Amino acid sequence: MTEETGPARRAGRRAPEVRCRAGAVAAPAAASGPAGVTAPLAAGGLRIEVGRVRGDTAVVAVAGEIDLRTAGTLRDRLVGLHGRPPGAGPRRLVADFAAVTFCDAAGLGALVAAHNQIAADGGEIALAAVRPAQLRLLRITGLHRLFAIHPAVEDAWAAPGPPAASR
């Protein structure tokens, strides 16, 4: 009699890790550098780094996979960069998705949650350099109407942000 080992997994993809948040130790926040630029934060293969800040706009470079393990980190980091207390950070965040290799429903949920918190304070999240597969997901789910989506970061710089009166 032979022992079955279960179904074979596709090469290159790993099964999602599910962890209980109760009792989990929070990752330390990234240290702030000069002129509001923040050092990268790595959590489960996701890097989030403030690249450029100009006026009320900050470009946030996101790299890696946004999934069940990393979605909460993305949400918390975007909301934290916007500012606590309200109005302390940049009003407009441009999330550069050029180096995002994967984004699932948990990642989309994290973006929506961050948007809701930031928009309540008069802020905005715009997306730039979104890969075709992820852009398709945004269109299928209707989220392309929630976020301003730009082909490149430079296009997002030129686009107007939220009106000052909404702050």
N, C-alpha and C positions, 0 to 999 in steps of 0.2 A: 504494500500500500504506500502511495506517495503522499507527501504533505503539500497542500496548496498554499502558496504564499500570498494570494490575493491578486487583484488586478494590477497590471503593469501601469506605471505612471509615465506620462509624456515627458521626454527629456527636456530640461530647461525650465520647467515650472515646478515650484515646490508647493506643497499643500499649505494652506493658511494655518497659522498658529492662532489658537483661540486661548486667550488668557482672561482670567477674572480680574476686573479692575479693583475689586474690594481688597484692600490690604496691599495693593501694588505700590511700590515706591516710585514716585514721580521722577522723571529725568530732570537733572538740573538745567535751568535755563541757560542759554548761551550768554557769554559775557559780552557786554557792549564795548565796542571799540570807538575810535574817534569819529566825530561828526555823526553820531547816531547809527553808524554801520555796525551791524551785529555779526559776531562770529558764527560760522555754520553750526547747525544742530543736526546731529546724525542720530536717527532712531530707526532701527529695523531696516536699514538700507535707504532711508529717505534723508536727503540733505535739503535744508531750507536756509537760504542765506540772503541777506539784504545786499544787493549789488550797488545800486545807485539811489541817491535821494536828491530830488530837485523840487524845491518849494514844498507843496503839500502832497507830492507823489513820491512813492518809493517802489523800486523794482525788487521783487522777491524772486530769486532764482530757486526753482524747485527741481530736484533731481532724484531719480529712482522710481520706486513703485509706490503708488498710493493704494493701499488695500486695507483690510480689516485691522492689521497690526499698526499701520502708520497713519490712518485717517484722523484719529483723535489728535495726534501730534500736529498735523497740518492745520486743523481747525484752531487748536489752542495757540499755535504760533502766529497765524494770521491775525487772530483777534488780539493777541498780545502786542503784535507790532503796531496795530492800529492805535492802541493806547488804552491803558487803564491808569488813571481815571479817564473818563470820556474826554475826547478832544486833545489828549496829550501827544498822540502820534500822528503820522501822516494820514490825511483824509482819504487818499486814494492809493490803493495797493495794486500794482501791476504784477501778476503772477506769471513769470516766464516759465512756460511748460516745455521748452525745447528739449530738456533732458529728462522729461517724465516718460519712462518706458512703459508704464502700465497704470491704469486708473480704473477701478471697479465701482460698483454701486456705493460701497462704503466711502470711497473717495469723493464721489459726487455728493453724497449726503453731507460730508464734512465741508465741502465748498458752500453748499446751500446754508448750512448752520452758521458758518463764518460770515457769509453774506448777510444773513438776517441780523446778526449781532452788530456788524459794522454799519449796515444801512440804517439801523435804529439810531445810530449816533451821527447820521449824516454823511457817512463814508461810502466808499465804493470799492469793489474788487473787479478788476478787469483781467482778462486772460490774454496772453500773447504767445505766439509760436506753438499753438496747440497742434499736435500730430493728427493726421487724417482720421485714424481710428477713434481717437478720443473726441475729435470734432464731430464725428458721426454720432457718438453716444450723446453728446450735448444736444445735437439736433433731434435725435429720436426722443429724448426725454423732455424736450422743450426748454432746456436750460440755456440755450443760445439766446433766448429772450430775456433771461435774468442777468446774464453777464455780458458786458461789452467784450467782444472777441476780436483781436487784432492779429494780422498775419505775422507781425514782428514787433519786438519791444519798441523800436524806433517809431512805429506807427502809433503805439499806445502813448508815447511821450507827447506826440502832436495832438492827440485827441483831447477834447475838454473833459474835465472831471465833473463831479457832482456840483451843482450850484452852491455858492457860498451861503445862500439864504437857508439851505436845508440843514445847516450845522447847528 
